[in-house]
Amino acid sequence: MNKHILKFPEEGLKQLQFFMEGLSFPVAVAAYTEQDIVKISYLVRLLQRGDIHSTYALCIWCIRQGIIYQILFRFSFKAMIRNPVRTYDYFRLQRLLKKCREQTLGKPR
């Protein structure tokens, strides 16, 4: 069985950028256009300057800029038992981001 960790569409993918340092959860972002590449380079500068310093802030920025992102966290029951706080934090983060996406992009149908 060949499971892909990253769920980005491969067609037209120009760049992948991974952000890990100083974040509670690693995040991968994908660029499909030249404009996306420029936005991601700006995001890198924001992180280096310390203007963005959390996974939540990074994901909110991506939502508002229309950049596709993925939080890298593999959920398993074993991980949930070993570290329930981290699992809770992940699901809480997903809930907050879903709310932001709905406010920014409109409610899903």
C-alpha distances in whole Angstrom, upper triangle without the diagonal:
4,6,10,13,15,16,19,19,19,22,25,24,27,26,24,26,25,28,27,31,33,31,30,26,25,25,23,25,25,28,28,31,34,36,32,33,36,35,33,35,38,35,35,39,39,36,38,42,41,41,37,37,34,31,32,35,32,30,34,35,31,32,36,35,32,30,26,25,22,22,20,20,17,18,18,20,21,21,24,26,26,27,28,30,28,25,29,29,26,27,30,30,27,30,33,31,30,34,35,32,34,38,37,35,36,35,32,33
4,7,10,12,13,15,16,15,19,22,20,23,22,20,22,22,25,25,28,31,28,27,24,22,22,20,22,21,24,24,28,31,32,29,29,32,32,29,32,34,32,31,35,36,33,35,39,38,38,35,34,31,28,30,32,29,28,31,32,28,29,33,32,29,26,23,22,19,20,18,18,15,17,18,21,21,21,24,26,26,27,28,30,27,25,28,28,25,26,29,28,26,29,31,29,28,32,33,30,32,36,35,33,34,33,30,31
4,6,9,10,13,14,14,18,21,19,22,21,18,20,19,22,22,25,28,25,24,20,19,18,17,19,19,22,22,26,29,30,27,27,30,29,27,29,32,29,29,33,33,30,33,36,35,35,31,31,28,25,26,29,26,24,27,28,25,26,30,29,26,24,20,18,16,16,14,14,12,14,15,18,19,19,21,23,23,24,25,26,23,21,24,25,21,22,25,24,22,25,27,25,25,29,29,27,29,32,31,30,31,30,27,29
4,5,7,9,11,11,15,18,15,18,17,15,17,16,19,19,23,25,23,22,18,16,15,14,15,15,18,19,23,25,26,23,23,27,26,23,26,28,25,25,29,29,27,29,32,31,32,28,28,25,22,24,26,23,21,24,25,22,23,26,25,23,20,17,15,13,14,12,13,11,14,16,19,20,19,21,24,24,24,25,26,22,21,24,23,20,21,24,22,20,23,25,23,23,27,27,24,27,30,29,27,29,28,26,27
4,6,9,12,13,17,18,16,18,16,13,15,13,15,16,19,21,19,18,15,13,12,11,13,14,17,19,22,25,25,22,22,25,24,21,24,26,23,23,26,26,24,26,29,28,29,25,24,22,18,20,23,20,18,22,22,20,21,24,24,21,18,15,13,10,10,8,9,8,11,14,17,18,16,18,22,21,21,22,22,19,18,20,20,16,18,21,19,17,21,22,20,20,24,24,22,25,28,27,26,28,27,25,27
4,6,9,10,14,15,12,15,13,10,12,11,14,15,19,21,18,18,14,12,10,8,10,10,14,15,19,21,22,18,18,22,20,18,21,23,20,20,24,24,22,24,27,26,26,23,23,21,17,19,21,18,16,19,20,17,18,21,20,18,15,12,10,7,9,8,10,11,14,16,20,21,19,21,24,24,23,23,24,20,19,21,20,17,18,21,18,17,20,21,18,19,23,22,20,23,26,24,23,25,25,23,25
4,7,9,12,14,12,15,14,12,14,14,16,18,21,23,20,20,16,15,12,10,11,10,13,14,18,21,21,18,19,22,20,18,22,23,21,22,25,25,24,26,29,28,28,24,24,22,18,19,21,18,16,19,20,16,17,20,19,17,14,10,9,8,10,10,12,12,15,17,21,22,21,22,25,26,24,25,25,22,20,22,21,17,18,21,18,16,19,20,17,17,21,21,18,21,24,22,21,23,22,20,22
4,6,9,10,8,11,11,9,12,13,16,18,22,23,21,21,18,15,12,9,9,7,10,10,14,17,18,14,15,19,18,16,19,21,19,20,23,23,22,25,28,27,26,23,24,22,19,20,21,18,15,18,18,14,15,18,17,14,11,8,8,8,12,12,15,16,18,21,25,26,24,25,29,29,27,27,27,24,23,25,23,20,20,22,20,17,20,21,18,18,21,21,18,20,23,21,19,22,22,20,22
4,6,8,7,11,12,11,15,16,19,22,25,27,24,25,21,19,16,13,12,9,11,10,13,17,18,15,16,20,19,18,21,23,21,22,26,26,25,28,30,30,29,26,27,25,22,23,24,21,18,21,20,17,17,20,18,15,13,10,11,12,15,16,18,19,21,24,27,29,27,28,32,32,31,31,31,28,26,28,27,23,24,26,23,20,23,24,21,20,24,23,19,22,24,22,20,23,23,20,22
4,6,5,9,10,11,14,16,20,22,25,28,26,27,23,20,17,14,13,10,11,9,13,16,18,15,16,19,19,18,20,23,22,22,26,27,26,28,31,31,30,28,29,27,24,25,26,22,21,23,23,19,20,22,20,17,15,12,14,14,17,17,20,21,23,26,29,31,29,30,34,34,33,33,33,30,28,30,29,26,26,29,26,24,26,27,24,24,27,26,23,25,28,25,23,26,26,24,25
4,6,9,12,13,16,19,22,25,28,31,28,30,26,23,20,17,15,11,11,9,12,15,17,15,16,19,20,19,21,24,23,24,27,28,28,30,32,33,32,29,31,29,26,27,28,24,22,25,24,20,21,23,20,17,16,14,16,17,20,21,24,24,27,29,33,34,32,34,37,37,36,36,36,33,32,33,32,28,29,31,28,26,28,29,26,25,28,27,24,26,28,26,23,26,27,24,25
4,6,9,12,15,18,21,24,27,30,28,29,26,23,20,16,14,10,9,6,8,11,13,12,13,16,17,16,18,21,21,22,25,26,26,28,30,31,30,28,29,29,26,27,27,23,22,24,22,19,20,21,18,16,14,13,15,17,21,21,25,26,28,31,35,36,34,35,39,39,37,38,37,34,33,34,33,29,30,32,29,26,29,29,26,26,28,27,24,26,28,25,23,26,27,25,26
4,6,8,11,14,18,21,24,26,24,26,23,20,17,13,11,7,6,5,8,11,13,10,11,14,15,14,16,19,18,19,22,23,23,25,27,28,27,25,26,25,23,24,24,20,19,21,20,16,18,20,17,15,12,11,13,14,18,18,22,23,26,29,32,33,31,33,36,36,34,35,34,31,30,32,30,26,28,29,26,24,27,27,24,24,27,25,22,25,27,24,23,26,27,25,27
4,7,10,14,17,20,23,25,24,26,23,20,17,13,11,8,6,5,7,8,11,9,8,12,13,12,13,16,16,17,19,21,21,22,25,26,26,24,25,25,23,24,24,20,20,22,20,17,19,20,17,15,13,12,14,16,19,20,23,25,28,31,35,35,33,35,38,37,35,36,36,32,31,33,31,28,30,31,27,26,29,29,25,26,29,26,24,27,28,25,24,27,29,27,30
4,7,10,13,17,19,22,21,23,20,17,14,10,8,6,5,7,9,9,11,9,7,11,12,9,11,14,14,13,17,18,18,19,22,23,23,21,22,22,20,22,21,17,17,20,18,15,17,19,16,15,12,11,12,14,16,17,21,22,26,29,32,33,30,32,35,34,32,33,33,29,29,31,28,25,27,29,25,24,27,27,23,25,27,25,23,26,28,25,24,27,29,27,30
4,7,10,13,16,19,17,19,17,13,10,7,6,5,6,9,12,13,14,11,9,13,12,9,11,14,13,12,16,17,16,18,21,21,21,19,20,19,17,19,19,15,15,18,16,13,16,18,16,15,11,10,10,11,13,13,17,19,22,25,29,29,27,28,32,31,29,30,29,25,25,27,25,22,24,25,22,21,25,24,21,22,25,23,21,25,26,24,23,27,28,26,29
4,7,10,12,15,14,17,14,11,8,6,5,7,8,12,14,14,14,11,10,12,11,8,9,12,10,9,13,14,13,14,17,18,18,16,16,16,14,17,16,12,13,16,15,12,16,18,15,15,11,11,9,11,12,12,16,19,22,25,29,29,26,27,31,29,27,28,27,23,24,26,23,20,23,24,20,20,24,23,20,22,25,22,21,25,26,23,23,27,28,27,30
4,6,9,12,11,13,11,7,6,4,6,9,12,15,17,18,18,14,13,15,14,10,12,14,11,10,14,14,12,14,17,17,17,15,14,14,12,15,15,12,12,16,15,13,16,19,17,17,13,12,10,10,10,10,13,16,19,22,26,25,22,24,27,26,24,25,24,20,21,23,20,18,21,22,18,18,22,21,19,21,24,22,21,25,26,24,24,27,28,27,31
4,6,9,8,10,9,6,5,6,8,11,14,18,19,20,19,16,15,16,14,11,12,13,10,9,12,12,9,11,14,13,14,11,11,10,9,12,12,9,11,14,13,12,16,18,17,17,14,13,10,10,10,10,13,16,19,22,25,25,22,23,26,25,22,23,22,18,19,21,18,16,19,20,16,17,21,20,17,20,23,21,20,24,25,23,24,27,28,28,31
4,6,6,8,7,4,7,9,11,15,18,21,23,23,23,20,18,20,18,15,15,17,13,12,14,14,11,12,15,14,15,13,11,10,9,13,13,11,13,16,16,15,18,20,20,20,17,16,13,12,10,9,12,15,18,21,23,23,19,21,24,22,19,21,19,16,17,19,16,15,18,19,16,17,21,20,18,21,24,22,22,26,27,25,26,29,30,29,33
4,6,9,9,8,10,12,14,18,20,24,25,25,25,21,20,21,19,16,16,17,14,12,14,13,9,10,13,12,14,12,9,10,10,14,14,12,15,18,17,17,20,22,21,23,20,19,16,16,13,13,15,18,21,23,26,25,21,23,25,23,20,22,20,17,19,21,18,17,21,21,18,20,23,22,20,24,26,24,25,28,29,27,29,32,32,32,36
4,7,9,9,11,14,16,20,22,26,27,27,26,23,22,22,20,17,18,18,14,13,14,13,9,10,12,10,12,10,7,7,9,12,12,11,14,16,16,17,20,22,22,23,20,20,17,17,14,14,15,19,21,24,26,25,21,22,25,22,19,21,18,15,18,19,16,16,19,19,16,19,21,20,19,23,24,22,24,27,27,26,28,31,32,32,35
4,5,6,8,12,14,18,21,24,26,26,25,22,21,22,19,17,18,18,14,13,15,14,10,12,14,12,13,10,7,5,5,9,10,9,11,14,14,15,17,19,20,21,18,18,14,13,11,11,12,16,18,21,23,23,19,20,22,20,17,18,16,13,15,16,13,12,16,15,13,15,18,16,16,19,21,19,20,24,24,23,25,28,28,28,32
4,7,9,13,16,20,23,26,28,29,27,24,24,25,22,20,21,21,17,17,19,17,14,16,18,15,16,13,10,7,6,9,11,11,12,15,16,16,18,20,21,22,20,19,15,14,10,10,10,14,15,18,20,19,16,16,19,17,14,14,12,9,11,12,9,9,13,13,10,13,16,15,15,18,20,19,20,23,24,24,25,27,27,27,31
4,6,10,13,17,20,23,25,27,26,22,22,23,21,18,20,20,17,16,19,17,14,17,19,17,17,14,12,9,6,9,12,11,11,14,15,15,17,19,20,20,18,16,12,10,7,7,7,11,12,15,18,18,14,15,18,17,14,15,13,9,11,12,10,8,12,12,10,11,15,15,14,16,19,18,19,22,23,23,24,26,26,25,29
4,7,10,14,17,20,23,24,23,19,19,21,19,15,17,18,15,14,17,16,13,15,18,16,17,14,12,10,7,11,13,10,11,14,15,14,16,19,19,19,16,14,11,9,6,5,8,11,14,17,20,20,16,18,21,19,17,18,17,13,14,16,13,11,14,16,13,14,17,17,15,18,20,19,19,23,24,23,24,26,27,26,29
4,7,10,13,17,19,20,20,16,16,18,15,12,15,16,12,12,16,15,12,15,18,16,16,13,12,10,7,10,11,8,8,12,12,11,13,16,15,15,12,10,7,6,4,6,9,12,15,18,22,22,19,20,23,22,20,20,19,15,16,17,15,12,15,16,12,13,16,16,13,16,19,17,17,20,22,20,21,23,24,23,26
4,7,10,13,16,17,17,13,13,16,14,11,13,15,12,12,16,16,14,16,19,18,18,15,15,14,11,13,14,10,10,13,13,11,13,16,15,14,10,9,6,5,6,7,11,14,17,20,23,24,21,22,26,25,22,23,22,19,19,21,18,15,18,19,15,15,18,18,15,17,20,19,17,21,23,21,21,24,24,23,26
4,7,10,13,14,13,10,10,13,11,8,11,13,10,11,15,15,14,16,19,18,18,15,16,15,12,14,14,10,9,12,11,8,11,13,12,11,7,6,4,6,9,10,14,17,20,23,26,27,24,25,29,28,26,26,25,22,21,23,20,17,19,20,17,16,19,19,15,17,20,18,16,20,21,18,18,22,23,22,25
4,7,9,11,12,8,8,12,11,8,12,14,12,13,16,17,16,19,21,21,21,18,19,18,16,17,17,13,12,15,13,10,12,15,12,11,7,6,6,9,12,13,17,19,22,25,29,29,27,28,32,31,29,29,28,25,24,26,24,21,22,23,20,18,22,21,18,19,22,19,17,21,22,19,19,22,23,22,25
4,6,8,8,5,6,9,9,8,10,13,12,13,16,17,17,19,22,22,21,19,21,21,18,19,19,15,14,16,14,11,13,15,12,10,7,7,9,12,15,17,20,23,25,29,32,33,31,32,35,35,33,33,32,28,28,29,27,24,25,26,23,21,24,24,20,21,23,21,19,22,23,20,19,23,24,23,26
4,7,8,6,8,11,11,11,13,16,15,17,20,20,21,23,25,26,25,23,25,24,22,22,22,18,17,19,17,14,15,16,13,11,9,9,12,15,18,19,23,25,27,31,34,35,33,34,38,37,35,35,35,31,30,32,30,26,28,29,25,23,26,26,22,22,25,23,20,23,24,21,19,23,24,23,25
4,5,5,7,9,10,11,13,14,15,17,19,20,21,23,25,26,24,23,25,25,23,24,23,19,19,20,17,14,16,16,13,11,10,11,14,18,21,23,26,28,31,34,38,39,36,37,41,40,38,38,37,34,33,34,32,29,30,31,27,26,28,27,24,24,26,24,21,24,25,21,20,23,26,25,27
4,5,5,6,9,10,11,13,14,15,17,19,20,21,23,25,23,22,25,26,24,25,23,20,20,21,18,16,18,17,14,13,12,14,16,20,23,24,28,30,33,36,40,41,38,39,43,42,40,40,39,35,35,36,34,31,32,33,29,28,30,29,26,27,28,26,23,26,27,23,22,26,28,28,30
4,5,5,6,9,10,11,12,14,16,17,19,20,21,23,21,20,23,24,22,23,21,18,18,18,15,13,15,14,10,11,10,13,15,19,22,24,27,30,33,36,39,41,38,38,42,41,39,39,37,34,34,35,32,30,31,31,27,26,28,27,23,24,26,23,21,24,24,20,19,23,26,26,28
4,5,5,6,9,10,10,12,14,15,16,18,20,21,19,18,21,21,19,20,18,15,15,15,13,10,12,12,9,8,7,9,12,15,18,20,24,26,29,32,36,37,34,35,38,38,35,35,34,30,30,31,29,26,27,28,24,23,25,24,20,22,23,20,18,21,22,18,18,22,24,24,26
4,5,5,6,9,10,11,13,14,15,17,19,20,19,18,20,21,20,21,19,16,16,17,14,12,15,15,12,12,10,12,13,16,19,20,24,27,30,33,36,37,34,35,39,38,35,36,34,31,31,32,30,27,29,29,25,25,27,26,23,24,26,23,21,25,25,22,21,25,28,27,30
4,5,5,6,9,10,11,13,14,16,17,19,17,17,20,21,20,21,19,16,17,17,14,13,16,15,11,13,11,14,15,19,21,23,26,29,32,35,39,39,36,37,41,40,37,38,36,32,33,34,31,28,30,30,26,26,28,27,23,25,27,23,22,25,25,21,22,26,28,28,31
4,5,5,6,9,10,11,12,14,15,17,15,14,17,18,17,18,15,12,13,14,10,9,12,11,8,10,8,11,13,16,18,21,24,27,30,33,36,37,34,35,38,37,34,35,33,30,30,31,27,25,27,27,23,23,25,23,20,22,23,20,18,22,21,18,19,22,25,25,28
4,5,5,6,9,10,10,12,14,15,14,13,15,16,15,16,14,11,12,13,10,9,12,13,10,11,8,11,11,14,16,18,21,24,27,30,34,34,31,32,35,34,32,32,30,27,28,28,25,23,25,25,21,21,24,22,19,21,23,20,19,23,23,19,20,24,26,26,29
4,5,5,7,9,10,11,13,14,14,13,16,17,17,19,16,13,15,16,13,12,16,16,13,14,12,14,14,17,19,20,24,27,30,33,36,37,33,35,38,36,34,34,32,29,30,31,28,26,28,28,24,25,27,25,22,25,26,23,22,26,26,23,23,27,29,29,33
4,5,5,6,9,10,11,12,11,11,14,16,16,17,14,12,14,15,11,11,15,14,11,14,12,15,15,18,19,21,25,28,31,34,37,38,34,35,38,37,34,34,32,29,30,31,27,26,28,27,23,24,26,24,21,24,25,21,21,25,24,21,22,26,28,29,32
4,5,5,6,9,10,11,9,8,11,12,12,14,11,8,11,12,8,9,12,12,10,13,10,13,12,15,16,18,21,25,27,31,34,34,31,31,35,33,30,31,28,25,26,27,23,22,24,24,20,21,23,21,18,21,22,19,19,22,22,19,20,24,26,27,30
4,5,5,6,9,10,10,9,11,13,13,15,13,10,13,15,12,12,16,16,14,16,13,15,14,16,16,18,21,24,27,31,34,34,30,31,34,33,30,31,28,25,27,28,24,23,25,25,21,22,25,23,20,23,25,22,22,25,25,22,24,27,30,30,33
4,5,5,6,9,9,9,12,14,15,17,14,12,15,16,13,14,18,17,15,18,16,18,17,19,20,21,24,28,30,34,37,37,33,34,37,35,32,33,31,28,29,30,26,25,28,27,23,25,27,25,22,26,27,23,24,27,26,24,26,29,31,32,35
4,6,5,6,5,6,9,11,13,14,11,9,13,13,10,12,15,15,14,17,15,17,16,19,18,20,23,27,29,33,35,35,32,32,35,34,31,31,28,26,27,27,24,23,26,24,21,22,24,22,20,23,24,20,21,25,24,21,23,27,29,30,33
4,5,5,6,5,6,9,11,13,10,8,12,13,11,13,16,16,15,18,16,17,15,17,16,18,20,24,26,30,32,32,29,29,32,30,27,28,25,23,25,25,21,21,23,23,19,21,23,21,19,22,23,21,21,25,24,22,24,28,29,30,34
4,5,8,8,9,12,14,16,14,12,16,17,15,16,20,20,18,21,19,20,19,20,19,20,23,27,29,32,35,34,31,32,34,32,29,31,28,25,27,28,24,24,27,26,22,24,27,24,23,26,27,24,25,29,28,26,28,31,33,34,37
4,6,8,9,13,15,17,14,13,17,17,15,17,20,20,19,22,20,22,21,22,22,23,26,29,31,35,37,37,33,34,36,34,31,32,29,27,29,29,25,25,28,27,23,26,28,25,23,27,27,24,26,29,28,26,28,31,33,34,38
4,5,6,10,12,14,11,11,15,15,14,16,19,19,18,21,20,22,20,21,20,21,23,27,29,32,34,34,30,31,33,31,28,29,26,23,26,26,22,22,25,23,20,23,25,22,21,25,25,22,24,27,26,24,27,30,32,33,36
4,6,9,12,13,9,10,13,13,11,14,17,16,16,19,18,20,19,20,19,22,24,27,29,33,35,35,31,31,34,33,29,29,26,24,26,26,22,22,24,23,19,22,23,20,19,22,22,19,21,24,23,21,24,27,29,30,34
4,6,8,9,6,6,10,10,9,11,14,14,14,17,15,17,15,17,16,18,20,24,25,29,31,31,28,28,31,29,26,26,23,21,23,22,19,18,21,19,16,18,20,17,16,19,20,17,18,22,21,19,22,25,26,27,31
4,7,9,7,8,11,12,11,14,16,17,17,19,18,19,16,17,15,17,18,22,24,27,29,29,25,25,28,26,23,23,20,18,20,20,16,17,19,18,15,17,19,17,16,20,20,18,20,23,22,21,24,26,28,29,32
4,5,5,6,9,10,11,13,14,16,17,18,17,17,14,14,12,14,15,19,20,23,25,26,22,22,25,23,20,20,17,15,17,16,13,13,16,14,11,14,16,13,13,17,17,16,17,21,20,19,22,24,25,26,30
4,6,5,6,9,10,11,12,14,15,16,14,14,11,11,8,11,12,16,17,20,23,23,20,20,23,22,18,18,16,13,14,15,11,10,13,12,9,11,13,12,10,14,15,14,15,18,19,18,20,22,23,23,27
4,5,5,6,9,10,11,12,14,15,14,14,12,12,10,13,14,17,18,22,24,25,21,21,24,23,20,19,16,14,15,14,11,10,12,10,7,9,11,8,8,11,12,10,12,15,15,15,17,19,20,21,24
4,6,5,6,9,10,11,12,14,13,14,12,13,12,15,17,21,22,25,27,28,25,24,27,27,23,23,20,18,19,18,14,14,16,14,11,12,14,11,10,13,14,11,13,16,16,14,17,20,21,22,26
4,6,5,6,9,10,11,12,11,11,9,11,10,13,15,19,21,24,27,28,24,24,28,27,23,23,21,18,19,19,16,14,16,15,12,13,15,13,11,14,15,13,13,17,17,15,17,20,21,22,26
4,5,5,6,9,10,10,9,9,7,8,8,12,14,17,19,23,25,26,23,23,26,26,23,22,20,17,18,18,14,13,14,13,10,10,12,10,7,11,12,10,10,14,14,13,14,17,18,18,22
4,5,5,6,9,10,10,11,10,12,12,16,17,21,22,25,28,29,26,25,29,29,25,24,22,20,20,19,16,15,16,14,11,11,12,10,7,10,10,7,8,12,11,10,12,15,16,17,21
4,5,5,6,8,8,11,10,13,13,17,19,23,24,28,30,32,28,28,32,31,28,27,25,22,23,22,19,18,19,18,14,15,16,13,11,13,14,10,11,14,14,11,13,16,19,20,23
4,5,5,6,5,7,7,10,12,15,18,21,22,26,29,30,27,27,31,30,27,27,25,22,22,22,19,17,18,18,14,14,16,14,11,13,14,11,10,14,14,11,12,16,18,18,21
4,6,5,6,8,8,11,13,16,18,21,23,26,29,31,28,27,31,31,28,27,25,23,22,22,19,17,17,17,14,13,14,12,9,10,11,8,7,10,10,8,9,12,14,14,18
4,6,8,10,12,15,16,20,22,25,26,30,32,34,31,31,34,34,31,30,28,26,25,25,22,20,21,19,16,16,16,14,11,12,13,9,8,11,10,7,9,12,15,16,20
4,6,9,11,14,16,20,23,26,27,31,34,35,32,32,36,35,32,32,30,27,27,27,24,22,23,22,19,18,19,17,14,15,16,13,11,14,14,10,11,15,18,18,21
4,7,9,13,15,19,21,24,26,29,32,34,31,31,35,35,32,31,30,27,26,26,24,22,22,22,18,17,19,17,13,14,15,13,10,13,13,10,10,13,16,16,19
4,6,10,13,16,19,21,23,27,30,32,29,29,33,33,30,30,28,25,25,25,23,20,21,21,18,16,19,17,14,15,17,14,12,15,16,13,13,16,18,18,21
4,7,10,13,16,18,20,24,27,29,26,27,30,30,28,27,26,23,22,23,21,18,19,20,16,15,17,17,13,14,16,14,12,15,17,14,13,17,18,17,20
4,7,10,13,15,17,21,24,26,23,23,27,27,24,24,23,20,19,20,18,15,16,17,14,12,15,15,11,13,16,14,12,16,17,15,15,18,19,18,21
4,6,9,11,14,17,21,22,19,20,23,23,21,21,20,17,16,17,16,12,14,15,12,11,14,15,11,13,16,15,14,17,19,18,17,20,20,19,22
4,6,9,11,15,18,19,16,17,20,20,17,18,17,13,13,14,12,9,11,13,10,9,13,13,11,13,16,15,15,18,20,19,19,21,21,20,23
4,7,10,13,16,17,14,15,19,18,16,17,16,13,12,15,13,10,12,15,12,12,16,16,14,16,19,19,18,21,23,23,23,25,25,23,26
4,6,10,13,13,10,12,15,14,13,13,13,10,9,12,11,8,10,13,12,11,15,16,15,16,19,20,19,22,24,24,24,26,25,24,26
4,6,10,11,8,10,13,13,12,13,14,11,10,13,13,10,12,15,14,13,16,19,18,18,22,22,22,24,27,27,26,28,27,25,27
4,7,9,7,7,11,12,11,11,13,10,8,11,12,9,10,13,14,13,15,18,17,18,21,22,22,24,26,27,27,28,26,24,26
4,5,5,6,9,10,10,11,13,12,9,12,14,12,13,16,17,16,18,21,21,21,24,26,25,27,30,30,30,31,29,27,29
4,5,5,6,9,10,9,13,12,10,12,15,14,14,17,18,18,19,22,23,23,25,27,27,29,31,32,32,33,31,29,31
4,5,5,6,9,10,13,12,11,14,16,15,16,19,20,20,22,24,25,25,28,30,30,31,34,35,35,35,34,32,34
4,5,5,6,7,10,9,8,11,13,12,13,16,17,17,19,22,22,23,26,27,27,29,31,32,32,33,32,30,33
4,6,5,5,8,8,6,8,11,11,11,14,15,16,17,20,21,21,24,25,26,27,30,31,31,32,30,29,31
4,6,6,9,10,9,11,14,14,15,17,19,19,21,23,24,25,27,29,30,31,33,34,35,35,33,32,34
4,6,9,9,9,12,14,14,16,18,19,20,22,24,25,26,28,30,30,32,34,35,36,37,35,34,36
4,6,6,7,9,10,11,13,15,16,17,19,20,22,23,25,26,27,29,31,32,33,34,32,32,34
4,6,5,6,9,10,11,12,14,15,16,18,20,21,23,24,26,27,29,30,31,32,30,29,32
4,5,5,6,9,10,10,12,14,15,16,18,20,21,22,24,26,27,28,30,30,29,29,32
4,5,5,6,9,10,10,12,14,15,16,18,20,21,22,24,26,27,28,29,28,28,30
4,5,5,6,9,10,11,12,14,15,17,19,20,21,23,25,26,27,27,26,25,28
4,5,5,6,8,10,11,12,14,15,17,19,20,21,23,24,25,26,24,24,27
4,6,5,6,9,10,10,12,14,15,17,18,20,21,22,24,25,24,24,27
4,5,5,6,9,10,11,12,14,15,16,18,20,21,22,23,22,21,24
4,5,5,6,9,10,10,13,14,15,17,19,20,21,21,19,19,22
4,5,5,6,9,10,11,13,14,16,17,18,20,20,19,19,22
4,5,5,6,9,10,11,12,14,15,16,18,19,18,18,22
4,6,5,6,9,10,10,12,14,15,16,17,16,15,19
4,5,5,6,9,10,11,13,14,15,15,14,14,17
4,5,5,6,9,10,11,12,14,15,14,15,19
4,5,5,6,9,10,10,12,13,13,13,17
4,5,5,6,9,10,10,11,10,10,14
4,5,5,6,9,10,10,9,11,14
4,5,5,6,8,9,10,12,16
4,5,5,6,7,8,9,13
4,6,5,5,5,7,10
4,6,5,7,10,13
4,6,9,11,14
4,7,8,11
4,6,9
4,6
4
